[in-house]
């Protein structure tokens, strides 16, 4: 009998963080959901170009098509799932190291969410 290609139980096992790092990953999931909601809600209100690279010196180089705003939530998804996969892979490492890694993941999620909100506020 052929083995199924997609196994939802395995996916849920990968996305479920260990007990000692549940709080940072729960907050990371909230940041991830908030970023998707913010981009979806404000996408239709955005002008055709947004200041995606607002830290560049030349004003002409700061603008990008508004579709590029979806890059941020996608980046957060890969970051969160990738970090959680690494933590599950190295579950026998020192607990403090894994906790620091999970809190770093949350910090990066918060920074990217802040960048999304800043772009939306600049345009609005």
HELIX and SHEET records of a PDB file:
HELIX    1   1 UNK A    8  UNK A   15  1                                   8    
HELIX    2   2 UNK A   19  UNK A   21  5                                   3    
HELIX    3   3 UNK A   22  UNK A   42  1                                  21    
HELIX    4   4 UNK A   43  UNK A   45  5                                   3    
HELIX    5   5 UNK A   59  UNK A   62  1                                   4    
HELIX    6   6 UNK A   66  UNK A   69  5                                   4    
HELIX    7   7 UNK A   70  UNK A   89  1                                  20    
HELIX    8   8 UNK A   95  UNK A  123  1                                  29    
SHEET    1   A 2 UNK A  49  UNK A  50  0                                        
SHEET    2   A 2 UNK A  64  UNK A  65 -1                                        
END                                                                             
